[in-house]
Amino acid sequence: MKTLEILIPTHKRPHSAAEAMESALICEDVRFGIRCNSNGFEPLLERYRAFDSRLIYDSFDKNMGALANGAYLLSATNAKFCMLLSDEDRVDTKSIPELVDFLENLSADVSVISCSVFDLIQNRFYFLPHERYKNISCDINLYAALGLIPSYMSGIVFRTESLHRLNLEHFIRPAPGNAYGHLDIALKLLVNSKLRFYFPKLVLKGKEIKLGGDGYSHKSKSHATTVRNNLDLNPEVYGPYARVRQFYYQLAQLSSVKTSLEKIPYLLAISRNALDFINAVRGSANVVVLSSGAMLRTEIQRGLADSFLEEPKSRSFISRIFAFAILSSPSVFNLVVRPSAFVLRILGRLYTEVAVNRIILKNSE
């Protein structure tokens, strides 16, 4: 059994996926392998079916969606650990043996590992955990309260044995708000396990490819945006309606593990989640091109109406505050949301100090 398998879901980006696979295979360590699946037939990638003994390539007959692609790879892997990697990104091949050593020496209660991500374009770390977490295992309370893992998919590692105890079908069920399956999986795993961080430079974030993937699956090669100063991202993931639905979906995910969380971390988690999505919703018109005749406010109201009908937790107090904040005028928004974000940061820091010191004390006993 291999210690690590790197999982690469890909869609409409064959050249980048090919480079991701081949660059990783430069590392000759036999303890790791690669598994790549395309969300549709790609002639240019067919040669990788018999390319290297450490590489397994496959594809769907048709586009099943990003979540289904990821779930397929997570279900199929049989290595001791598996790591998700975007087809836009690469791994520092010199660091693979060090990561494998790190994984082989982890205690059995660690099922989630979050690795550093270095941005090659900006020449700085896109994600680097705080030094305070270097030698400790974090529990679900610390993870939920502070959102310790970024939403960026690349670099998250799961212990396969723990992963396969979950019903992965749950994480790919069709739902307008289901956009961060890897974070939902981490949350579920941490109910009975711990989180560790890997600090050395490992994942290399590449240049964004504006075709395919989650962000640009709505575009074709001939598509060109006519809107200036707009990223033209996929509205089904980054649009105002989608962002509203994602908030209520994430609220339901947190509620599903509420009995495993202490009260303060749970309140911090739902408050942080609300503030993050309030900003995402209000800024969504700057990153997607709304369909003809659509307006930010009407899309928000449509998302709220559908959520109130479909999400069981949509009428809680925090959800009403969320609805009020995203529909409020800019002056009310600045008066309510910005001070709330400041207070939340202070509370988060205080909780962190207490929680980390508690973990260190417990480990020293």
SVG drawing of the C-alpha trace seen along z (x, -y; Angstrom):
<svg xmlns="http://www.w3.org/2000/svg" viewBox="-41 -55 55 57">
<polyline fill="none" stroke="black" stroke-width="0.4" points="0.0,0.0 1.3,-3.4 1.5,-6.0 0.2,-8.9 -1.9,-9.3 -2.2,-12.7 -5.7,-13.1 -6.2,-15.5 -9.7,-16.2 -9.6,-17.9 -12.1,-19.4 -11.3,-21.0 -7.7,-21.7 -5.8,-18.7 -2.4,-20.5 -2.4,-21.7 -3.5,-18.4 -0.7,-16.6 1.9,-19.0 0.6,-18.5 0.9,-14.7 4.3,-14.7 5.9,-17.3 4.9,-15.2 6.3,-12.0 9.7,-13.6 9.9,-12.6 11.1,-9.0 9.8,-8.1 7.8,-4.9 5.8,-5.5 3.5,-7.9 1.3,-7.7 -1.1,-9.9 -4.7,-9.4 -6.3,-11.7 -9.9,-11.7 -11.3,-14.0 -14.9,-15.2 -15.3,-14.1 -13.3,-12.4 -10.0,-14.2 -8.1,-12.8 -4.9,-14.5 -4.9,-12.7 -5.6,-9.1 -1.9,-8.4 -1.7,-8.6 -3.7,-5.4 -0.4,-3.5 2.1,-6.2 3.7,-5.2 3.1,-2.4 2.5,-5.1 -0.1,-6.9 -3.8,-5.9 -5.8,-8.0 -9.5,-7.6 -12.4,-9.8 -16.2,-10.1 -18.1,-9.7 -19.8,-13.0 -19.4,-16.0 -20.7,-14.8 -19.8,-17.9 -16.8,-18.9 -18.2,-17.3 -18.8,-14.0 -15.3,-14.0 -13.7,-14.7 -15.9,-12.1 -15.0,-9.5 -11.3,-10.0 -11.7,-10.0 -13.7,-6.8 -11.3,-5.0 -8.0,-5.8 -6.5,-2.9 -3.4,-4.7 -3.0,-5.3 -3.4,-9.1 -4.7,-11.1 -4.2,-14.7 -6.4,-16.8 -4.6,-18.9 -6.1,-21.3 -5.1,-20.7 -3.9,-24.4 -1.4,-23.7 1.8,-21.7 3.7,-20.1 7.3,-20.8 8.7,-17.5 11.6,-17.9 9.1,-18.1 7.1,-14.9 9.5,-12.6 9.4,-14.9 5.6,-15.0 5.5,-11.2 7.8,-10.9 5.6,-13.3 2.5,-11.3 4.1,-8.0 5.0,-9.4 1.5,-10.8 -0.4,-9.5 -3.4,-7.4 -5.9,-10.0 -5.0,-12.5 -7.2,-12.2 -7.0,-15.7 -3.8,-17.5 -3.7,-20.9 -0.6,-21.8 1.0,-25.1 0.3,-26.7 2.9,-28.9 1.7,-31.3 4.2,-31.2 2.8,-34.3 2.9,-36.5 6.1,-34.8 4.7,-34.5 2.7,-32.0 -1.0,-32.0 -1.6,-29.9 0.8,-29.3 -0.5,-28.2 0.4,-30.2 3.5,-29.0 1.4,-28.3 -0.1,-25.2 3.2,-23.7 3.5,-21.0 -0.1,-20.4 -3.1,-18.5 -6.2,-20.7 -9.7,-19.4 -13.0,-20.2 -13.7,-23.1 -10.5,-25.0 -11.1,-24.1 -14.7,-25.3 -14.3,-28.4 -11.4,-29.8 -11.9,-28.2 -8.4,-26.9 -8.4,-25.3 -8.8,-27.6 -11.5,-27.0 -8.8,-26.4 -8.9,-22.7 -5.3,-22.0 -3.2,-20.7 -5.9,-19.1 -4.9,-15.6 -7.3,-12.9 -6.5,-9.6 -8.1,-7.1 -9.3,-4.7 -11.3,-7.4 -12.5,-8.9 -14.0,-5.6 -16.1,-5.3 -18.1,-8.3 -20.9,-8.2 -19.3,-10.2 -22.5,-10.2 -23.8,-12.7 -21.2,-15.2 -22.1,-15.2 -25.8,-15.3 -27.3,-17.9 -27.9,-21.1 -27.5,-24.8 -25.3,-25.5 -23.1,-22.4 -19.8,-24.0 -17.2,-23.1 -17.4,-19.4 -13.7,-19.0 -14.4,-21.3 -17.6,-19.5 -15.6,-16.2 -13.0,-17.7 -15.6,-18.9 -17.2,-15.4 -13.9,-13.7 -12.9,-16.0 -15.8,-14.8 -13.7,-11.8 -10.2,-12.8 -7.6,-15.6 -6.1,-18.1 -2.4,-18.7 -0.6,-21.2 2.3,-20.6 4.4,-23.8 7.2,-23.3 6.6,-24.6 4.6,-21.9 1.7,-23.0 2.7,-25.5 -0.3,-27.6 -0.1,-28.3 -1.5,-30.9 -5.3,-30.8 -6.6,-29.2 -9.7,-31.0 -11.4,-28.0 -12.8,-24.8 -12.7,-23.9 -15.3,-25.3 -14.6,-28.9 -14.9,-28.9 -16.9,-25.8 -19.6,-28.2 -17.2,-29.5 -16.1,-28.1 -12.9,-28.9 -14.8,-31.4 -16.4,-33.1 -15.3,-36.6 -16.6,-38.9 -17.8,-42.3 -18.0,-43.6 -15.0,-45.6 -13.5,-45.1 -15.4,-41.9 -13.7,-38.4 -16.6,-36.7 -16.6,-33.7 -19.1,-30.9 -22.4,-32.4 -23.5,-28.9 -20.7,-29.0 -19.8,-32.7 -23.1,-34.5 -25.3,-36.2 -28.0,-33.5 -25.3,-30.8 -23.6,-32.6 -26.9,-32.9 -27.6,-29.3 -24.1,-28.3 -24.5,-30.2 -27.6,-28.3 -26.0,-25.0 -23.0,-25.6 -25.2,-26.6 -26.9,-23.2 -23.4,-21.5 -22.4,-23.2 -25.7,-22.3 -25.2,-18.7 -22.1,-18.5 -23.4,-20.9 -23.5,-18.1 -19.7,-17.6 -18.9,-21.3 -18.6,-23.4 -21.0,-26.4 -18.5,-29.2 -16.7,-27.5 -20.2,-26.9 -21.2,-30.5 -17.9,-31.7 -18.2,-29.3 -21.7,-30.4 -20.9,-34.1 -17.7,-33.8 -19.5,-31.9 -22.2,-34.6 -19.7,-37.5 -17.7,-35.7 -20.7,-35.0 -22.2,-38.5 -19.1,-40.0 -19.1,-37.3 -22.8,-38.0 -22.5,-41.7 -19.4,-41.6 -20.6,-38.9 -21.8,-41.3 -18.2,-42.4 -17.0,-38.8 -19.8,-37.4 -21.7,-38.7 -25.4,-38.6 -27.8,-37.4 -29.8,-40.0 -32.3,-41.7 -31.0,-40.3 -30.1,-42.6 -28.1,-41.9 -30.9,-42.6 -33.5,-40.4 -31.0,-37.6 -30.3,-37.8 -34.1,-37.9 -34.5,-34.8 -31.8,-33.0 -33.3,-33.9 -36.8,-32.8 -35.6,-29.4 -33.4,-28.8 -36.3,-29.6 -38.3,-26.9 -35.6,-24.2 -33.1,-24.6 -34.4,-23.6 -32.1,-26.0 -32.9,-29.0 -35.2,-30.7 -32.7,-30.7 -31.7,-34.0 -28.3,-34.1 -29.9,-33.5 -32.2,-36.4 -29.3,-38.7 -27.6,-37.4 -30.6,-38.3 -30.9,-41.7 -27.2,-42.5 -27.1,-41.6 -30.2,-43.5 -29.3,-46.6 -28.1,-49.9 -24.3,-50.5 -24.6,-52.8 -26.4,-50.2 -24.0,-47.6 -21.0,-49.6 -22.6,-50.4 -23.5,-46.7 -21.2,-44.4 -17.8,-46.0 -17.9,-46.4 -19.2,-42.8 -16.2,-41.6 -13.8,-43.5 -15.4,-42.0 -15.4,-38.5 -11.6,-38.8 -10.9,-39.8 -13.0,-36.9 -11.4,-34.5 -7.9,-35.5 -8.9,-35.2 -10.4,-31.8 -7.3,-30.7 -5.0,-31.5 -7.1,-29.6 -7.6,-26.6 -4.0,-26.3 -2.7,-26.6 -5.2,-24.0 -3.9,-21.6 -0.3,-22.2 -1.0,-21.6 -2.8,-18.4 0.0,-17.1 2.6,-17.9 0.7,-15.9"/>
</svg>
